[in-house]
Amino acid sequence: MSDAAVHVGSGKVRELYALDDDRLLLVASDRISTFDVVLPTPIPDKGRVLTGLSAFWFARTRELVPNHLLALHDDGRSTECRRLEMLPIECVVRGYITGSGWKDYRATGEVCGHALPEGLVESQQLPQPIFTPATKAQTGHDENIDRETAAGLVGAERFAEVERIALELYGWVSDHARARGIILADTKLEFGVDPQGRLVLGDEAFTPDSSRFWPADSYAPGGPQPSFDKQFVRDYCEELGWDKTAPGPELPDDVVAGTRAC
Ligand code: Q0Z
């Protein structure tokens, strides 16, 4: 029997290894990406913070939906997960109109087939949260799709289930955050199916890499909102006049320290 973990995938800031047929090891690095480029300077402890946030939310939401988390390793950055058959859609819930949702709304008045009120401004709260699925792009950006397209990819019954659960999760977590002065603008969830055919929440959940968190006390609709975790890095990169193509710039100590303090 071998204990060697086999590398099976790389994300921008995370690595995925197979432990055996049933278990994966998800490792969050200290890398940081901005404007879609991974920067050469790590943020010490960022991987542990990301892993801890996911573990916190998996524990808090397990009554709503089972999740893939089996164990948190002592290094704080690695988690053992149940290996699932992942659904081929990103399950995005938006309570506020921003990012690609804002782009689509400005172009068409709709997001993923949801007709929205006229006259919304950037970052405005929506009348109610909407489920806005997207394709999983192998390279480049995920593409927003309407409910019919998403239901075609996962089946109508599974679509209805993930829509209901994703909206429930967003409602629960956004209420929790809002009571603590934080707006959860939107979130991207990934679900899989276990060998018994049950829906399971996988990947990472409610981290700043999968969600937009905004400080409620400075919320000002009508433009983009500052990012909770990456604003120091973004501001520094804008100051530099970097063209936002790889390779990204090294970060000075004060920008690393400012980001760590978030
Ligand atoms: C997650 C990803 C990462 C690269 C596959 N429980 C699971 N079962 C099966 N597959 C996955 C999971 Cl989480 C799975 N990804 C995304 C994560 C590096 C890709 F850390 N891909």
Residues whose N, C-alpha, C, O or C-beta is under 5 A from the ligand:
A	BS01	Q0Z	G9 S10 G11 R14 E15 L16 L26 H68 C81 R82 R83 L84 M86 G202 D203
